[in-house]
Amino acid sequence: MAVRYLLGNEGIAHACLEANVDFASGYPGTPSSEVIDILRVQEERPLAVEWSTNEKVAFENALAAAWCGLRALCTMKHVGMNVAADPLMTSAYTGVTGGFVILSADDPYAHSSQNEQDTRRYAHFARLPCLDPSSVQEAHDMVRDAFALSEELGLPVIFRPTTRICHSKGDVDTGPVGTDHRVAAFHRDPKQYVVIPAHTRLLHKALNEKQPAIRKRLVELGYNRHTIRGRTAVITSGVAAAYVQEVLPDDVSLAIIGAYPIDEGWLRAFVDQHESVLVIEELAPIVEEAVRRVATKTEVFGKVTGTVPYEGELGPASVAAAMQDAGMTPTITFPEVAPVQGVPPRPPILCAGCMHRSTFYAMRRVFRNGIFPSDIGCYTLGLQLGA
């Protein structure tokens, strides 16, 4: 074991090596891109790595590897899940034999994205387990263990880091790089892999029957945990849990949700012990919806009550403000910060030497009032070049 100071995505990539990953594919998109790049250039463990044509191709190639018993990783940013949704939904029915981890990195506040969609919605839609880390160390640990969890459940596992996990740095307790190497072997089984209607009906029923065991297993693994300390409580998830712990008073209970689906029996037992509960999570009210389903007499604060915003990313200051709105006293309060005046703007631009610079220059010269539809990503930066 060695403690190393790593970028979140570096820790995630190293965890894949520790877990004996055999195949990795992806499509670049901030904040996920560094994972494939690190795996591509590392020399500690030989494996097949590819940048794919798009997220659907990346997903299907990794899924095929997992069908052949290999441990496979597929990476993309949250909007890439829209492209990969077709094989994603069917993979929940067919299952896998080798561990298959789908890294879909969310981007609250849309730092480098065209929307703020929440990957946890896709996990709920597909009925697949989803891991949601609250720190760089937990991101490493979750990915390291996700391959084995996938094999145990026979299902793909979605891993959902956010920008502040992927692009933060911290001390990470890493393990040795794995030395096991598998030989791919596909075993013909039409009833499992050919999803004609007669097979699909049975596969869907089997997927639904797995759900109680999945919920129970995620609690057993400690991804969802709580501490009782008073008659009020905060329930939180993802990186927001780190902010909550910075300002949480000693007399307020805490529950951290790190995995989905949530065992609602476990959640109800926690909620019922409190007079009021504040749910703090970024983007969609996934946890809050579950809390409201199980709460019988407990008052619930969150996005529905306007206590926590639906959009953007959170931070210690916004978490402390939400706690005050819910009648709790945070250990730290933060004064309003006014932007420094006169700082020159630094909008995102195409990288120096990017071949698209000359293309946009030529387009602007020829079509002075043109409208240029394009793909997602860096092409949109043509706006800064007058296109």
VOLOKE-504175 format. One record per atom (N, C-alpha, C): residue in one letter; x, y, z. Coordinates in steps of 0.05 Angstrom, whole numbers, plus 5000, padded with zeros to 4 digits. Example, Ala and Ser with C-alpha at 12.3 -4.5 7.8 and 13.67 -1.06 7.14 Angstrom:
# VOLOKE-504175
a526448865156;a524649105156;a526449345156;s525749555142;s527349795143;s525850015157;
//
This chain:
# VOLOKE-504175
m501749765000;m500050005000;m501850255000;a500950464985;a502450704984;a500550944982;v501151154998;v499451394997;v500751584976;r499051664956;r500051834934;r498152074932;y499252294924;y497652544920;y496752544891;l494152494886;l493252444859;l490852614852;l490652684827;l488152784815;l486052564818;g483552644821;g481452444823;g481452244801;n481752334776;n481752144754;n484251974754;e486452064765;e488851894768;e488251674787;g486951744810;g486251534829;g484351334818;i482451424802;i480551244789;i481951054770;a483751164753;a485250994734;a486950794749;h488250874771;h489950684785;h488250464798;a485850534807;a484050334819;a483350124798;c482950204773;c482450014752;c484749814748;l487149914750;l489549744748;l489649554771;e489049644795;e488949474819;e486849254816;a484749314802;a482449124799;a482848934775;n485148934763;n485748754741;n483948804716;v483649064710;v482149134686;v483549024661;d482048914642;d483148794618;d482648964593;f480449114593;f479649264570;f478449524578;a479249744565;a478150004571;a477550154545;s475250274543;s474550434520;s473050684529;g472950884513;g471551124520;g471451324498;y469951534503;y469851764485;y470452014502;p472252184493;p473152404510;p470952604516;g470952704540;g469052904549;g469652984578;t470053244583;t470553344609;t468153294627;p468453194651;p471053154666;p472052864667;s471452704646;s472252414648;s474852354633;s475752524616;s477752454595;s480352334605;e481352444627;e484052354636;e484252064642;v482051934649;v482151644657;v483251474634;i482051504610;i483051344588;i485851424580;d486451684581;d489151774573;d491251664592;i490651644618;i492551534637;i492851234632;l490751094628;l490850804622;l492350754596;r492050944577;r493350904551;r496350914552;v497451084569;v500351134570;v501750984592;q500250874612;q501550744634;q502950484625;e504950404639;e506550164631;e506549954653;e504849984674;e504849804696;e503249544690;r501249564673;r499549334668;r498749344638;p499349134623;p498449124595;p495449074594;l494049234577;l491249194572;l490449324546;a488149254536;a487149374511;a485749634518;v486549854505;v485350124510;v484750254484;e482450374482;e481750514457;e480050764462;w480650974447;w478651184443;w476851094421;s474251094426;s472350984406;s471151214390;t469751134369;t468451334351;t466351504365;n464951384383;n462951524400;n462351354424;e460651454442;e460151314467;e458651054463;k456951034443;k455550784438;k457550564429;v459350634412;v461350434404;v463150354427;a463950554444;a465550494467;a464150304486;f461550364490;f459950194508;f459749904497;e459049884472;e458649614461;e461249454460;n463449584455;n466049434455;n466749334483;a466249514503;a466849424531;a464849214540;l462349234532;l460349034539;l461048764527;a462048764502;a462848514489;a465148384504;a467048554513;a469248444529;a468248314555;a466348454568;a465148344593;a463548094588;w462248074565;w460847824558;w462847594554;c465347654548;c467347454544;c468947404570;g467947504592;g469247444618;g471447634626;l472047834610;l474148024617;l473048244635;r474848374650;r474048604665;r474348854648;a472049004644;a472049214624;a471049474637;l472149694626;l471449964634;l470650124610;c468450274612;c467650464592;c467350734604;t468550944592;t468451214603;t467051414584;m465751604596;m464551824581;m463652034600;k462852264590;k461552464608;k458552414608;h457052564625;h454252504629;h452652514603;v453152704585;v451552724561;v452152494542;g454452364546;g455052124530;g453151894535;m451951894559;m450051684565;m447651694547;n447051924536;n444851944517;n445551794492;v448051804483;v448951664459;v448951364464;a449751284488;a450051004495;a447550884507;a445351024508;a442950934522;a441850674510;d442050634484;d440850394472;d442150144483;p444850104481;p446049864493;p445949864523;l445850104536;l445750104565;l443249964575;m440950034563;m438449924573;m438349614569;t439349524546;t439249244540;t441349084557;s443549214563;s445649074579;s444649004607;a442649154617;a441549084643;a439948814641;y438948754618;y437448504614;y439448274610;t441348324592;t443248104586;t445148034608;g445848244624;g447848214645;g450648174633;v452448104651;v455248064643;v456447824659;t458647724649;t460147524664;t462747634676;g464147804660;g466347954671;g465448214683;g466948324702;g466148574714;g466048804693;f463848954692;f463549174673;f462849424688;v464549624688;v464149884701;v463750104680;i461550254683;i460950474665;i461450734680;l463550874673;l464251124685;l462851344670;s460851474682;s459451704670;s459751944689;a461452134681;a462252354698;a460352584694;d458952664716;d457052884715;d458553154719;d457153374711;d458453634711;d456453844722;p455953834749;p454254044760;p455454324755;y453754514749;y454454784742;y455354804712;a455354574698;a456054574670;a458554724664;h460654654678;h463254784674;h464154744645;s463654504634;s464554444606;s462454284592;s459954354596;s457854184586;s455454354576;q453754224560;q451354364550;q448854314567;n449054144587;n446854114606;n447854004632;e446053974652;e446753884678;e445253624685;q444853454665;q443253204671;q444753034691;d443152864704;d444152704727;d444152414719;t446552294719;t446852014711;t445251824729;r444751904754;r443251734772;r440451674761;r439351854744;r436751804731;r437051564712;y439251544697;y439651324679;y439851064695;a441251074718;a441450824734;a438750734743;h437050914752;h434350844760;h432750734737;f433050864714;f431550784689;f432350504681;a434950444682;a435950184673;a435849974695;r435250054720;r435249874743;r438049754748;l440049924745;l442849834750;l443949974775;p445749834789;p447049964813;p448750204804;c448850414820;c450350654814;c451850734839;l454450784836;l456150864858;l456851164855;d456651314878;d456751604877;d458751704898;p461351734892;p463351784912;p463252074923;s464152094949;s464152354962;s466952464966;s469052324957;s471752414960;s473452274939;v475952374935;v477752244917;v478451964926;q478851934952;q479451664963;q477151474959;e474751564964;e472451394960;e472051324931;a472651514913;a472451454884;a474351224877;h476751234887;h478651024882;h477650754892;d476750754917;d475850504930;d473450394916;m471550564908;m469150464895;m469750334868;v471450464852;v472050354826;v473550084830;r475450084848;r476949834853;r475149604859;d473049654875;d471149444883;d468849394864;a468449584845;a466049574828;a466149334809;f468549264800;f468749034782;f467848784795;a468748734819;a467848494834;a464848504840;l463848744846;l460948774851;l459348704826;s460348794803;s459048734778;s458948434773;e461148304778;e461148014774;e459347864794;e459247964818;e457547844839;e454647864831;l453848104821;l451048144814;l450348054786;g452348014769;g451947944742;g450848174725;l451448424734;l450348664721;l452548874717;p452249044697;p454049284695;p453649454720;v455649594728;v455549784751;v456250054740;i454550254745;i455050534737;i456550674760;f458650814752;f460250974770;f459951264763;r459051434782;r458351714775;r459951914792;p462451964783;p463852184796;p462952454784;t463452674798;t462752934787;t465353094783;t465153324772;t467453484765;t469253534789;r468153584813;r469753644837;r471053394848;i470253164839;i471652914846;i473852854825;c473052874800;c474952814778;c477352994778;h476853254784;h478953454780;h479953584806;s479353454829;s480653524854;s483053344859;k484753434877;k487053274884;k486953204914;g488052984921;g488152904949;g489952664953;d490552604979;d492052364985;d490252114980;v491351924966;v489851684960;v491551444968;d490351274984;d491651024993;d491250814971;t493350774956;t493150594933;t494350314940;g493450124924;g494449854928;g496249774904;p497249524904;p498949434882;p497349384857;v498649434835;v497349374809;v496849084805;g494549004796;g493848724793;g495548584772;t495948324777;t497648174758;t496047944745;d493447914751;d491847704739;d491047794711;h491147614692;h490347664664;h488547444655;r486247524645;r484247324636;r484447274606;v483547054598;v483346984569;v480347004562;a479747174542;a477047214533;a475846964521;a473346904529;a472046674517;a468946724518;f467746734495;f464946774493;f463446514492;h461446484509;h459946234510;h457146284498;r456546154477;r454146194462;r451646134480;d449846334483;d447446294499;d445346484488;p443946404468;p441946584455;p439746684474;k438946514493;k436946604512;k437846834530;q440446864533;q441547074550;q442247324534;y443247284510;y444347504494;y442747594470;v440847434461;v439247514438;v436547604449;v436047864449;v433747974464;v431247994445;i430447764435;i427847754422;i425647764443;p423147824436;p421147864457;p420847624477;a420947384467;a420547154484;a422747144506;h425247214499;h427447224518;h427247464536;t426547694524;t426547944538;t424647934562;r422347824558;r420347814581;r421547674605;l422947454600;l424147304623;l426447454635;l428047584617;l430447734627;l429547974644;h427448104635;h426448334651;h425448254678;k424048034679;k423047924705;k425447854723;a427547734712;a429847664728;a431247914738;l431348124722;l432648384731;l431048504754;n428448494752;n426748604774;n427148444799;e427348184797;e427648014820;e430348054834;k432348164820;k434948214832;k434948464850;q433048644847;q433148904860;q433348894891;p431748734905;p432048724934;p434848644943;a435948444930;a438648354938;a440748574932;i440348724910;i442248944904;i442149154926;r439749234934;r439449444955;r440749354981;k440249104988;k441349005013;k444448985012;r445448904989;r448348874986;r449849134988;l448649354977;l449949614978;l450149715007;v448149655024;v448349725052;v450449565066;e450549305060;e452549125072;e455449225066;l455849325042;l458449415033;l459249685046;g457349815060;g458050065074;g457850315057;y456850285032;y456650525015;y454550715026;n452350605037;n450250765050;n450450725080;r451050935095;r451550915123;r450451155138;h450051125164;h448951345180;h449951345208;t449751575221;t450451615249;t448251775263;i447051665284;i444951795299;i446151975321;r445552235320;r446652415340;r444652615351;g442252615342;g440252805352;g437552755339;r435752955343;r433052925333;r432653055305;t434753185295;t434753285268;t436953155253;a436753145226;a438752995211;a439153125183;v441453075172;v442053145145;v442652875130;i441352845107;i441852625089;i443152735064;t445352635056;t446852755034;t448152535016;s449152624993;s450352434975;s452552564959;g454252394947;g456352494929;g458152694943;v459352874927;v461253064938;v459953254958;a457353284957;a455953454976;a456453355005;a456853095008;a457352985035;a459853105047;a461853165030;a464353285040;a463753565051;y462053715037;y461453985045;y459853985071;v457953795073;v456253765097;v458053715121;q459953535119;q461553465142;q463353695151;e463753895134;e465354135142;e463754315161;v461154315160;v459554505175;v457454375193;l457454105195;l455353965210;l455853985240;p453954085256;p454254085285;p454153805297;d455153775322;d455453515334;d452753395341;d450653555344;d448053445353;d446153395329;v447153385305;v445453325281;v446453065269;s444552875265;s445152615254;s445952645224;l447352445214;l448352455187;l447952185173;a446852185149;a446751955132;a447952025106;i449751855096;i451151895071;i450251675051;i449251755029;i448351575008;i450551564987;g451851334984;g453951304964;g453251104942;a450950994944;a450250784924;a447150764921;y446350694897;y443550664890;y443250394875;p440850274879;p438450364892;p438650364922;i437250534935;i437250564964;i435350354977;d436250224997;d434550045012;d432550215028;e430050225020;e428150405033;e427350315061;g427650065067;g427249975095;g429350085113;w431850075104;w434150195119;w433750495122;l432950625100;l432550915100;l430250995119;r428050845118;r425750905135;r426550885164;a428050685171;a428850655199;a430450895209;f432051015191;f433551245199;f431751495200;v430151535180;v428551785179;v426551785202;d425351565209;d423351555230;d424351635258;q426951635261;q428051705287;q428552005290;h427652165271;h428152455271;h425652615267;e425552855279;e423353035276;e423453175249;s425853235240;s426153365214;s428753275200;v428653275174;v430953185158;v431453375135;l433953445131;l434753615108;l436253435088;v435353435063;v436753275042;v438353465025;i440953405024;i442853575009;i444253404988;e443653464962;e444853324940;e444953514916;e446753464898;e446953624874;e445153514852;l444053704837;l442353644813;l439753514820;a439053284809;a436353174812;a435853084841;p433353104850;p432653024878;p432252724881;i434252564874;i434052274874;i433652174903;v435452264921;v435352184949;v432752294962;e432252554956;e429952674968;e427352534961;e427052444936;e424652304929;e424352044945;a426551904950;a426451664966;a425751734995;v426851945006;v426252025033;v423352095036;r422252235017;r419452315018;r417552075016;r418451865002;r416851625000;r416651475027;v418851485043;v418851335067;v418051495092;a418151755090;a417551925114;a414551915120;t413951845145;t411151835153;t410352075171;k412152155188;k411552375206;k413852585207;t416052525194;t418352695194;t418152925174;e418753175182;e418753395164;e421253385146;v420853415120;v423153385101;v423653655087;f426053745089;f426953985074;f428853895052;g428754055030;g430553985007;g429854154984;k430054044960;k429454184936;k426554254933;v424754074941;v421954114938;v421054354955;t422254404977;t421554624995;t423054884988;g424854874968;g426355104960;g428855154978;t429454964995;t431654995014;t434354945000;v434354764980;v436754684965;v436154734935;p437954854920;p437454904892;p437354654875;y435854654854;y435754434835;y438154434816;e439254674811;e441254694791;e443954784804;g446054754788;g448754834797;g450054644817;e452454714824;e453854554844;e453654694872;l454054524892;l453954624920;l456754684930;g456954794953;g459454844967;g458954884996;p460954915012;p460554955041;p458655185048;a458855405033;a457255635039;a454255585033;s453755465010;s450855415003;s449755195021;v451355005029;v450454795048;v449754915075;a451555095085;a451055225111;a448455395109;a448055525087;a445555685083;a443055515084;a443255275071;a440955095070;a440354995098;m442454935114;m442054845141;m440655055158;q441455305154;q440155525169;q437255545161;d436655515136;d433855535127;d432155305138;a433455075144;a432054845155;a432054855186;g432955065198;g432855095227;g435254975241;m437354915227;m439754805240;m441955025242;t443854985259;t445955175263;t448655065254;p449555145230;p452155035221;p454455135238;t456554975239;t458855055255;t460455285243;i460055335218;i461355565204;i459355695187;t459355965186;t457756115167;t459656275149;f458756345126;f460456465106;f459256735097;p460756955099;p459757205089;p459557205059;e457757375048;e457457395020;e460057505008;v460857394985;v463357474972;v462657624947;a463757864945;a463258024921;a465557974901;p464957944875;p467057904855;p468958144855;v471458084851;v473558294848;v473058444822;q473058704824;q472458864800;q474958894783;g474558904757;g476758964738;g478358724729;v477658484737;v479158254729;v478458194699;p480458164682;p479858114654;p478457844650;p476457834633;p475057574629;p476957374615;r476557124621;r478156914608;r476256694598;p474856754576;p472956544566;p474556314555;p473256074554;p474655844542;p475155884513;i477455794503;i478155824475;i479355564465;l479455534439;l480855304427;l483755304435;c484955074439;c487755054448;c489555174426;a491855274435;a493855374416;a494755134398;g494755184373;g495554974354;g493254804344;c490854844355;c488554674347;c487954724317;m487554504303;m487154524274;m484454654268;h482654664287;h480054794281;h480255094280;r482355214291;r482655504291;r482655604262;s484255484245;s484455574217;s481855524202;t480455314209;t477855254197;t475855474203;f475655544229;f473755754236;f474556024224;y477156074222;y478056324211;y477056344181;a477456124167;a476656124139;a473656144136;m472156004153;m469256014152;m468256304157;r469456434176;r468656704183;r469256904160;r471456854146;r472157034123;r470256994100;v469456744095;v467756684071;v464856734077;f463856634100;f461056654107;f460756844131;r460657094125;r460857294147;r458357294165;n456057224154;n453657214170;n452556934171;g454256734169;g453356454168;g452556344195;i450956134194;i450155984218;i451355704215;f452755614235;f454355364232;f453355154253;p451454984245;p450754764263;p453254574266;s453554454289;s455854274293;s455254074314;d457253914319;d457153714340;d457653844367;i457353694389;i457953794415;i460953824419;g461653944441;g464553954449;g465954194440;c468454164432;c470254394427;c469254554403;y467654444385;y466754594362;y465254854372;t463854834394;t462355064404;t464255294411;l466755244415;l468655454421;l469255634397;g468155554374;g468355724351;g466955994355;l465055994375;l463756254381;l465856464389;q467956374403;q469956574411;q471756664388;l471456534365;l472956614341;l471256754321;g468856824330;g467056974313;g465356814294;a465456544297;a463756374279;a460856364289;
//
